[in-house]
Amino acid sequence: MSSPNPQPVVSKAGGYTQEPNTFSSINDLYKFFAPLTIRVSKNSPPGLTDVNEMQFCFDKAALRLWIKVDGTLRFVQFT
Protein backbone atom coordinates (compact mmCIF):
# COMPACT_ATOMS: atom_id res chain seq x y z
CA MET A 1 0.00 0.00 0.00
CA SER A 2 1.39 3.38 -0.93
CA SER A 3 1.34 6.41 1.32
CA PRO A 4 -1.27 9.10 0.57
CA ASN A 5 1.41 11.74 1.25
CA PRO A 6 3.79 12.21 -1.66
CA GLN A 7 7.48 11.71 -0.93
CA PRO A 8 9.98 14.41 -1.94
CA VAL A 9 11.80 13.82 -5.19
CA VAL A 10 15.45 12.96 -4.61
CA SER A 11 17.79 13.96 -7.39
CA LYS A 12 20.28 11.25 -8.34
CA ALA A 13 22.68 13.64 -10.06
CA GLY A 14 25.43 15.83 -8.68
CA GLY A 15 26.80 13.68 -5.88
CA TYR A 16 23.48 12.32 -4.65
CA THR A 17 23.97 8.79 -5.93
CA GLN A 18 24.99 7.29 -2.59
CA GLU A 19 22.43 6.44 0.08
CA PRO A 20 23.91 8.63 2.89
CA ASN A 21 23.64 11.64 0.57
CA THR A 22 19.87 11.29 0.13
CA PHE A 23 18.26 12.65 3.28
CA SER A 24 14.49 12.79 3.36
CA SER A 25 14.12 14.22 6.87
CA ILE A 26 16.02 15.99 9.64
CA ASN A 27 16.06 12.75 11.65
CA ASP A 28 17.92 10.94 8.85
CA LEU A 29 20.40 13.80 8.68
CA TYR A 30 20.95 13.68 12.46
CA LYS A 31 21.43 9.88 12.44
CA PHE A 32 24.15 10.27 9.81
CA PHE A 33 26.07 13.09 11.53
CA ALA A 34 25.60 11.97 15.18
CA PRO A 35 28.41 9.35 15.27
CA LEU A 36 30.91 11.63 13.50
CA THR A 37 33.60 13.14 15.70
CA ILE A 38 35.68 16.26 15.28
CA ARG A 39 39.40 15.55 15.28
CA VAL A 40 42.22 18.07 15.59
CA SER A 41 44.38 18.72 12.54
CA LYS A 42 48.12 18.03 12.74
CA ASN A 43 48.88 20.30 9.77
CA SER A 44 47.71 23.83 9.14
CA PRO A 45 45.83 23.77 6.80
CA PRO A 46 45.05 20.04 6.46
CA GLY A 47 45.61 18.37 3.11
CA LEU A 48 43.22 16.23 1.10
CA THR A 49 44.89 13.09 2.41
CA ASP A 50 44.59 14.25 6.04
CA VAL A 51 40.78 14.44 6.04
CA ASN A 52 38.49 11.55 5.13
CA GLU A 53 35.23 12.05 3.25
CA MET A 54 32.55 13.65 5.49
CA GLN A 55 34.96 13.89 8.44
CA PHE A 56 35.27 17.06 10.52
CA CYS A 57 38.77 18.33 11.24
CA PHE A 58 39.53 21.39 13.40
CA ASP A 59 42.60 23.52 12.69
CA LYS A 60 43.59 25.18 15.97
CA ALA A 61 46.21 27.46 14.37
CA ALA A 62 43.77 29.11 11.93
CA LEU A 63 40.56 28.47 13.95
CA ARG A 64 38.87 26.71 11.03
CA LEU A 65 36.59 23.69 10.92
CA TRP A 66 37.32 21.66 7.78
CA ILE A 67 35.22 18.99 6.09
CA LYS A 68 35.82 17.02 2.90
CA VAL A 69 32.77 16.88 0.62
CA ASP A 70 32.91 15.17 -2.79
CA GLY A 71 36.71 15.28 -2.71
CA THR A 72 36.87 19.02 -1.97
CA LEU A 73 37.94 20.56 1.33
CA ARG A 74 35.63 23.24 2.70
CA PHE A 75 35.96 25.21 5.92
CA VAL A 76 34.16 27.50 8.34
CA GLN A 77 36.21 30.32 9.89
CA PHE A 78 35.82 31.09 13.62
CA THR A 79 36.87 34.41 15.11
Contacts in CASP RR format, 6 or more apart in sequence:
PFRMAT RR
TARGET T0000
AUTHOR 0000-0000-0000
METHOD contacts of the structure
MODEL  1
MSSPNPQPVVSKAGGYTQEPNTFSSINDLYKFFAPLTIRVSKNSPPGLTD
VNEMQFCFDKAALRLWIKVDGTLRFVQFT
7 24 0 8 1.000
8 24 0 8 1.000
10 16 0 8 1.000
10 22 0 8 1.000
10 24 0 8 1.000
15 21 0 8 1.000
15 70 0 8 1.000
16 22 0 8 1.000
20 32 0 8 1.000
20 54 0 8 1.000
23 29 0 8 1.000
23 32 0 8 1.000
36 54 0 8 1.000
36 55 0 8 1.000
36 56 0 8 1.000
37 56 0 8 1.000
38 56 0 8 1.000
38 57 0 8 1.000
38 58 0 8 1.000
38 65 0 8 1.000
39 55 0 8 1.000
39 56 0 8 1.000
39 57 0 8 1.000
39 58 0 8 1.000
40 57 0 8 1.000
40 58 0 8 1.000
40 60 0 8 1.000
41 50 0 8 1.000
41 51 0 8 1.000
41 57 0 8 1.000
41 58 0 8 1.000
41 59 0 8 1.000
41 60 0 8 1.000
41 66 0 8 1.000
42 50 0 8 1.000
43 50 0 8 1.000
44 59 0 8 1.000
44 60 0 8 1.000
44 61 0 8 1.000
44 62 0 8 1.000
45 59 0 8 1.000
45 62 0 8 1.000
45 64 0 8 1.000
45 66 0 8 1.000
45 73 0 8 1.000
45 75 0 8 1.000
46 57 0 8 1.000
46 59 0 8 1.000
46 66 0 8 1.000
46 73 0 8 1.000
47 73 0 8 1.000
48 68 0 8 1.000
48 71 0 8 1.000
48 73 0 8 1.000
50 57 0 8 1.000
51 57 0 8 1.000
51 66 0 8 1.000
51 67 0 8 1.000
51 68 0 8 1.000
51 73 0 8 1.000
52 68 0 8 1.000
53 68 0 8 1.000
53 69 0 8 1.000
53 71 0 8 1.000
54 67 0 8 1.000
54 68 0 8 1.000
54 69 0 8 1.000
55 67 0 8 1.000
55 68 0 8 1.000
56 65 0 8 1.000
56 66 0 8 1.000
56 67 0 8 1.000
57 65 0 8 1.000
57 66 0 8 1.000
57 67 0 8 1.000
58 64 0 8 1.000
58 65 0 8 1.000
58 66 0 8 1.000
59 65 0 8 1.000
59 66 0 8 1.000
59 75 0 8 1.000
62 77 0 8 1.000
63 77 0 8 1.000
63 78 0 8 1.000
63 79 0 8 1.000
64 75 0 8 1.000
64 76 0 8 1.000
64 77 0 8 1.000
64 78 0 8 1.000
65 75 0 8 1.000
65 76 0 8 1.000
65 78 0 8 1.000
66 73 0 8 1.000
66 74 0 8 1.000
66 75 0 8 1.000
67 73 0 8 1.000
67 74 0 8 1.000
67 75 0 8 1.000
68 74 0 8 1.000
END
